[in-house]
Amino acid sequence: MLNALWIGFILVAFLIACFKLIVLGDAGIFAALVKALFDSSKTAFEIALGLTGVMALWLGVMKIGERAGMLDFLTRGLAPLFKRLFPEVPPNHPALGAMTMNMGANMLGLDNAATPLGIKAMQELQKLNPTPDTASDAQILFLVINTASVTLLPVTIFTYRAQMGAADPTDVFVPLLITTYIGTLVGLLVTGLYQRLHLWNRVTMGYLGGATAIIGGLVMYFGSLDAAEMTRQSSILSNVLLFGLISTFLLMAVWRRVNAYEAFIEGAKEGFHTAVTIIPYLVAMLVAIAVFRASGALDLLMGGMRSAVLTLGLDARWVEGLPTALMKPFSGSGARAMMIDTMQANGADSFAGRLASIVQGSTETTFYVLAVYFGAVGIKRVRHAVTCGLIADVAGILAAIGMAYLFFGAVA
């Protein structure tokens, strides 16, 4: 899919440029495309280079949390809920431990740990699957929760926002937390309805009710404030929560007698390696999007959408987040490039820049996760996995748009 999208961007740009040159007599269109090629490749390298320090910082902090046992803490906290959501999995089965550890890693933004744990969980669930080529209910529910997983620390988004010049890179933290929770809750409820799960038990309702009350309280509180005060207070809350979480990691490290400094250095090295590794991917996607924009194709597409929305008498600012939203279920790197392009074109602190950031964190790459997790165990018939996953994606995207208007609707 990513290969087709990448080639498509470039070939569509070429065809539109040919039309402009031959029919409209635009002699400078191909010069603009070539300039976009070189400028975007340079920009991609500069972004990746600038990411090195921030990525090293956050992955260093994450490594402290991992070593200090934060992942184990989250795993123990989620275990009672997972026993109710996956009734066909026997108590103390290895699948429960792998699933809860996978969710804990996702919450902390530990992608490198989450993926192998997710594959391990799927392999353990496959041992309980009576029809090996068909996804079981437990496998489908696990995948849907995984693709819409709540993220406590969207480190990558903070990092890119910092590099793109955001005054407060973490000001999207609270909207992101609310958005990912809504997507996860919808995915869980829809899959539960498909599978006729008994969700109305005391433990499940305790978890979901408590989390919903907290998230709902945040929405109601911030919704009662005027735009300026909402922005100010959400920024304060985001920064207090994030620095408080870092302090909690350090306190846990002291309690567990973990060498926090050495853990930080190890994680920072991984961050440096990650920043260097993404350069080819950034170059590839930003070049394709740059020529697509320079040809006028992106403006034509967005202009058509904007006109249709305005015709209905609606606010059309959310259309700027649509490229990221449409790309996200198929490709994480493609959606990331769309987010960066939006921030470049409109500014990181613009409504469009913040919206794209929230949309980027609202869902996972559903088709990628489905291919990797089910492919790892030879599942061929996925049943309702795609339907439930995409419904969760749509819920997350709609929630992202709503939260962007709630928190940043006054931003031009």
Secondary structure, DSSP 8 states (H G I E B T S, - for coil): -HHHHHHHHHHHHHHHHHHHHHTS--TTHHHHHHHHHHHHHHHHHHHHHHHHHHHHHHHHHHHHHHHTTHHHHHHHHHHHHHHHH-TTS-TT-HHHHHHHHHHHHHHTT-HHHHHHHHHHHHHHHHHT-SSTTB--HHHHHHHHHHHT---S--HHHHHHHHHTT-SSTTTTHHHHHHHHHHHHHHHHHHHHHHHT----SHHHHHHHHHHHHHHHHHHHHHHTS-HHHHHHHHHHHHHHHHHHHHHHHHHHHHHTT--HHHHHHHHHHHHHHHHHHTHHHHHHHHHHHHHHHHTTHHHHHHHHHHHHHHHTT---GGGGGHHHHHHTTT-HHHHHHHHHHHHHHH-TTSHHHHHHHHHHTTS--HHHHHHHHHHTTT--B-TTHHHHHHHHHHHHHHHHHHHHHHHHTT--
